[in-house]
Amino acid sequence: MAVTKNPLIRYKILDACFRNPYKKYTKELLLETLNEKLMELFDDESHCIKLRQMQDDIAFMKSAEGWSIELAEEFDGKKRIFRYEDLNFSINNATLNEIEISEFQSAIHVLSQFEGMPQFEGIQEIIAKLKYDLKADNNKQPFIGFDTNQDLKGIEYFSQLYNATQNQEPIQITYKDFKAEQPYTFTLHPYYLKQYNNRWFLFGLHEETMKPDWNVAIDRIVSIETSNVKFIPNTTIDWQDYFSDMIGVSKPIDGKLEEIVLHFNQLTGKYMENKPIHETQKHKWLNEETLEIKIKVIPNYELERLILSYGDSVKVMEPKDLRQRIKNRVENNVKLYG
């Protein structure tokens, strides 16, 4: 019987089983589950494995060459239960081992073949970052910088949030937003991770209010624990469509789509021609000094912050209420220097 060429697939399946607090995986059930997943992926029995191969896989995961995993000493009667000692652990959180580095290098080789193709625009930056991270030498000075926030609070929770979202696992979050004096705890059914302005946000169903697009900033998280409740799947929101009509991550409850008209001066206008602020952007030069940009979005806090970031190089023309809000902000800012 052939063994799956990519052992990482088996390790990932075993990892998910070991993290499951609700199911008692004996070696028989573990092997059955592993082969069922392999059949789902490949639809070919030749990728299924025998008990000896699974035992070798677990031994490798326990080794220093693997991820040094620790399994709890648990039994159901006389049968051993396979479960992590720490259910928050995952091989996805651990440092890359030699097998993963080799897999990444192979993936980079494949990705490199698509550089320059229009449908893979932006892949060059991804390849460059992967190459740099995998070949980084601590004794050498960095020679390339990426737009990331290395000091972002809460980034240590990212892998756990990613796994919970991918595996549809409810989580209990202790959270402290900027308005609250004390942290508070709630259960969230995670649906979607979104990065904006070098910050990460998790969207999901807030169990108490049943709001399906509850927004959690990763840097406001105090702690995360697994929850024993049954996962409630997303049946109402297409996340690609959800973010298509706004800038950022904040969608006002009663927000409506509006046409935003902005006038940029000549210097910034030339820049804005090549760097659209939204996918709906349309622009034209009114004269040699003024570029008019129109976008259709729901006005929100992030839009206002973006407009203000351009300082005296932009003027809001429409809608009138947004124009007035920006004017008020600018006047208040001037007062600070009074």
C-alpha positions in Angstrom: 0.0 0.0 0.0 1.5 3.4 -1.0 2.2 6.0 1.5 1.0 9.6 1.0 3.9 11.5 -0.6 3.4 14.5 1.6 3.6 13.4 5.2 2.7 16.9 6.4 -0.9 16.2 5.4 -1.0 13.3 7.8 0.7 15.3 10.5 -1.9 18.1 10.1 -4.8 15.6 10.4 -3.3 14.0 13.5 -2.7 17.5 15.0 -6.4 18.4 14.6 -7.4 15.1 16.3 -5.0 15.6 19.2 -6.5 19.1 19.8 -10.1 17.9 19.8 -11.4 18.0 23.5 -14.7 16.3 22.7 -13.7 13.1 20.9 -11.9 10.2 22.5 -9.4 9.0 19.9 -8.2 5.5 20.5 -5.6 4.2 18.1 -8.3 2.4 16.1 -10.5 5.5 15.8 -7.5 7.7 15.1 -6.4 5.4 12.2 -10.0 5.3 10.9 -10.3 9.1 11.0 -6.9 9.6 9.4 -7.7 7.3 6.4 -11.2 8.8 6.0 -9.6 12.3 5.7 -7.0 11.0 3.2 -9.8 9.5 1.2 -11.7 12.7 1.2 -8.6 14.6 0.0 -7.4 12.1 -2.7 -10.3 9.8 -3.4 -7.8 7.0 -3.7 -7.2 4.1 -1.3 -3.5 4.0 -2.2 -3.0 7.0 0.1 -4.5 5.3 3.1 -2.0 3.9 5.7 -1.7 1.1 8.1 -1.3 1.2 11.9 2.5 0.9 11.8 2.8 4.0 9.6 0.6 6.0 11.9 2.7 5.0 14.9 5.8 6.1 13.0 4.1 9.4 12.2 3.3 10.0 15.9 6.8 9.1 16.9 8.2 11.6 14.5 5.8 14.3 15.8 7.1 13.5 19.3 10.8 13.8 18.3 13.0 16.9 18.3 13.2 16.7 14.5 9.4 17.0 14.5 7.6 19.2 17.0 8.3 17.6 20.3 4.6 17.1 20.9 3.4 16.0 24.4 0.4 13.6 24.6 -1.6 13.3 27.8 -1.7 10.0 29.7 -5.4 9.4 29.3 -7.4 6.1 29.1 -10.9 5.1 28.4 -11.0 1.8 30.3 -7.9 0.0 29.1 -7.7 1.9 25.8 -5.2 4.8 25.4 -6.7 8.1 24.4 -4.6 10.3 22.1 -4.9 13.9 23.0 -2.5 16.8 23.6 -1.4 17.6 27.1 -2.0 21.2 26.3 -5.1 21.5 24.0 -4.0 25.0 23.0 -0.9 23.6 21.4 -0.7 22.9 17.7 2.1 22.1 15.3 0.9 25.2 13.4 2.1 27.3 16.3 5.5 25.6 16.6 8.8 26.6 14.9 9.3 25.3 11.4 11.2 22.0 11.3 13.3 20.7 8.4 10.4 19.0 6.6 8.3 22.1 6.7 11.2 24.2 5.4 11.8 21.8 2.6 8.1 21.9 1.7 8.1 25.7 1.7 11.2 25.7 -0.5 9.5 23.4 -2.9 6.4 25.7 -2.9 8.6 28.7 -3.6 10.1 26.9 -6.6 6.6 26.3 -8.0 5.3 29.8 -7.2 8.4 31.3 -8.9 7.2 29.9 -12.2 4.1 32.2 -12.1 6.0 35.5 -11.6 5.1 38.2 -14.1 1.7 36.6 -15.0 -1.1 39.2 -14.7 -3.4 36.9 -12.8 -0.7 36.4 -10.1 0.0 40.1 -9.6 1.7 40.7 -6.2 3.1 37.1 -6.0 6.7 38.6 -6.3 6.4 40.2 -2.8 5.1 36.9 -1.3 8.0 34.9 -2.8 10.5 37.5 -1.7 9.2 37.3 1.9 9.2 33.5 2.0 12.7 33.4 0.6 13.9 35.9 3.1 12.3 34.3 6.1 13.5 30.8 5.2 17.1 31.8 4.5 17.4 34.4 7.3 20.9 34.4 8.9 21.0 36.1 12.3 24.6 37.1 11.7 23.7 39.2 8.6 22.2 42.6 8.5 18.7 42.7 7.0 18.6 43.8 3.4 14.8 44.0 2.8 12.0 45.5 4.9 8.4 44.4 4.9 5.4 46.5 6.1 4.6 44.7 9.3 4.1 45.6 12.9 6.5 43.4 14.9 5.3 44.9 18.2 1.6 44.2 17.6 0.0 43.1 20.8 -1.9 39.9 20.6 -0.1 38.5 17.6 0.8 35.4 19.7 -2.9 34.5 19.5 -3.0 34.5 15.7 -2.2 30.8 15.1 -4.9 29.8 17.7 -7.4 32.1 16.0 -6.5 30.8 12.6 -6.9 27.2 13.7 -10.2 27.9 15.4 -11.5 29.6 12.3 -10.3 26.9 9.9 -11.6 24.1 12.1 -14.9 25.8 13.1 -14.2 25.7 16.8 -16.0 28.1 19.2 -13.7 30.0 21.5 -14.1 32.0 24.7 -12.4 35.4 24.5 -11.5 37.7 27.3 -11.3 41.1 25.8 -10.6 44.7 26.7 -11.8 47.3 24.2 -10.7 51.0 24.5 -14.0 52.0 26.1 -14.1 49.4 28.8 -12.4 49.9 32.2 -12.2 46.1 32.8 -11.8 43.1 30.5 -15.0 41.1 29.8 -15.5 37.5 28.4 -17.8 36.2 25.7 -18.1 33.2 23.4 -17.4 33.7 19.7 -18.0 31.4 16.7 -15.1 32.5 14.4 -15.8 33.0 10.7 -13.2 35.3 9.1 -9.8 36.8 9.7 -9.1 40.2 8.2 -6.0 42.3 8.1 -6.2 46.1 7.8 -3.6 48.8 8.4 -1.1 46.2 9.9 -3.7 45.0 12.4 -5.6 41.8 12.5 -9.4 41.5 13.1 -11.5 38.4 13.8 -15.2 38.4 12.7 -17.7 35.9 14.0 -21.0 35.2 15.7 -21.2 36.7 19.2 -23.3 34.1 21.0 -25.0 36.4 23.5 -26.3 38.9 20.9 -26.3 36.4 17.9 -24.7 39.2 15.8 -22.9 37.3 13.0 -20.3 40.0 12.1 -19.0 40.8 15.6 -15.6 42.5 15.2 -12.6 41.6 17.5 -9.3 43.4 17.3 -6.4 40.9 18.0 -4.4 43.5 20.0 -7.3 43.9 22.4 -7.5 40.2 23.3 -6.4 39.4 26.9 -6.8 35.6 26.7 -8.4 32.8 24.6 -9.8 29.4 25.7 -11.6 26.6 23.9 -15.4 26.6 24.4 -17.6 23.5 24.9 -20.5 24.8 23.0 -21.5 23.5 19.6 -20.3 25.5 16.6 -22.9 27.6 14.8 -21.9 27.9 11.1 -22.1 31.0 9.0 -25.1 30.9 6.7 -25.7 34.6 6.0 -22.5 36.4 5.1 -20.3 36.3 2.0 -17.1 37.8 3.4 -15.7 38.9 0.1 -18.9 40.8 -0.6 -19.1 42.1 2.9 -15.9 44.1 2.6 -16.3 45.1 -1.0 -18.4 48.2 -0.2 -16.3 49.8 2.5 -12.7 50.8 3.5 -11.4 49.1 6.6 -13.3 46.8 8.9 -16.1 48.9 10.5 -19.5 48.7 9.0 -22.1 51.0 10.6 -25.4 49.3 11.4 -27.5 51.7 9.3 -24.7 52.5 6.8 -25.7 53.1 3.2 -23.7 53.0 0.0 -22.8 56.5 -1.1 -20.8 58.1 -3.8 -17.7 59.9 -2.3 -16.2 62.7 -4.4 -12.7 63.8 -3.6 -10.5 66.5 -5.2 -6.8 66.0 -5.0 -4.1 68.5 -5.8 -1.7 67.9 -8.7 1.2 66.2 -6.9 -0.9 63.8 -4.8 -3.3 63.3 -7.8 -0.5 61.8 -9.8 0.1 59.4 -7.0 -3.6 58.5 -6.6 -3.9 57.6 -10.3 -1.7 54.6 -9.8 -2.8 53.7 -6.2 -6.6 53.5 -6.1 -8.1 53.9 -2.6 -10.9 51.5 -3.5 -11.8 49.0 -6.2 -14.7 51.2 -7.3 -12.5 54.2 -8.0 -13.0 56.3 -11.1 -10.9 59.4 -11.7 -10.4 62.2 -14.2 -8.4 65.4 -14.3 -10.7 68.5 -14.1 -7.7 70.7 -15.0 -3.9 70.6 -14.7 -4.1 71.2 -11.0 -7.1 69.0 -9.8 -7.8 65.2 -10.0 -11.3 64.2 -9.2 -11.8 60.8 -7.6 -15.2 59.1 -7.1 -15.7 55.9 -5.1 -18.9 54.1 -3.9 -18.6 53.0 -0.3 -20.3 53.1 3.0 -18.9 56.0 5.0 -17.2 54.9 8.2 -14.5 55.8 10.6 -11.7 54.3 8.5 -12.7 56.4 5.5 -12.5 59.6 7.5 -9.1 58.6 8.9 -7.9 57.9 5.4 -9.1 61.2 4.0 -7.5 63.1 6.9 -4.2 61.3 6.3 -3.8 63.2 3.0 -3.8 66.5 4.9 -4.2 69.6 2.8 -3.8 67.8 -0.5 -7.4 66.6 -0.6 -10.9 68.2 -0.3 -14.2 66.4 0.2 -16.8 67.5 -2.3 -19.6 65.0 -1.7 -21.6 63.9 0.3 -22.2 67.1 2.3 -22.4 65.4 5.7 -19.0 63.7 5.2 -17.6 67.0 4.0 -18.9 68.7 7.2 -17.5 66.0 9.4 -14.1 66.3 7.9 -14.2 70.1 8.1 -15.1 69.8 11.8 -12.2 67.5 12.4 -9.8 69.8 10.7 -11.0 72.8 12.6 -10.7 70.9 15.9 -7.2 69.9 14.9 -6.3 73.6 14.2 -7.6 74.4 17.7 -5.0 72.1 19.2 -2.3 74.3 17.9 -4.0 77.5 18.9 
